[in-house]
Amino acid sequence: MTYYDHEAIRKAYPDVIYIQDDLGAFTDFPYDDTNKKTLVQSDIDAARVTLDAEYAAIKYKDDRKAEYPDWGTQLDYIYHNGIDKWKTDIVDPVKNKYPKPS
């Protein structure tokens, strides 16, 4: 069975509406040879590189989100310590650990 990189195929070929690993990619229904898209691996590889670069540019957001405490904990910290202390103790360390790419 062939496994395709569905996300990269959709990036490289926006007209593809259906992908099935054991059959291929199709641009219209019915999903048969009349609507089968010819896939070029170098196009798919280039799309994967682009997708990976796009994700790397926003990955810091996911990293920060995973690192911050839940909202209840943060609000409790603000209540007991104030916003300035919250910024220096909770927000700034996470932002410094996962800086926004330039």
SULZI-V870656 format. One record per residue. N is the residue number from 1. RES is the residue in three letters. D_CENTER is the distance of its C-alpha to the mean C-alpha in whole Angstrom. Layout:
N:RES:D_CENTER
N:RES:D_CENTER
This chain:
1:MET:26
2:THR:23
3:TYR:20
4:TYR:18
5:ASP:14
6:HIS:13
7:GLU:10
8:ALA:12
9:ILE:15
10:ARG:14
11:LYS:13
12:ALA:16
13:TYR:18
14:PRO:17
15:ASP:21
16:VAL:20
17:ILE:20
18:TYR:20
19:ILE:20
20:GLN:22
21:ASP:21
22:ASP:25
23:LEU:26
24:GLY:24
25:ALA:22
26:PHE:24
27:THR:24
28:ASP:27
29:PHE:28
30:PRO:30
31:TYR:28
32:ASP:31
33:ASP:32
34:THR:33
35:ASN:29
36:LYS:27
37:LYS:25
38:THR:26
39:LEU:23
40:VAL:23
41:GLN:21
42:SER:21
43:ASP:19
44:ILE:17
45:ASP:17
46:ALA:16
47:ALA:14
48:ARG:12
49:VAL:13
50:THR:11
51:LEU:8
52:ASP:8
53:ALA:10
54:GLU:8
55:TYR:5
56:ALA:8
57:ALA:10
58:ILE:8
59:LYS:8
60:TYR:11
61:LYS:10
62:ASP:9
63:ASP:12
64:ARG:14
65:LYS:14
66:ALA:15
67:GLU:18
68:TYR:19
69:PRO:22
70:ASP:22
71:TRP:23
72:GLY:27
73:THR:27
74:GLN:26
75:LEU:29
76:ASP:31
77:TYR:31
78:ILE:31
79:TYR:34
80:HIS:36
81:ASN:35
82:GLY:34
83:ILE:31
84:ASP:32
85:LYS:32
86:TRP:29
87:LYS:27
88:THR:29
89:ASP:29
90:ILE:25
91:VAL:23
92:ASP:24
93:PRO:24
94:VAL:20
95:LYS:20
96:ASN:22
97:LYS:20
98:TYR:16
99:PRO:17
100:LYS:16
101:PRO:16
102:SER:18
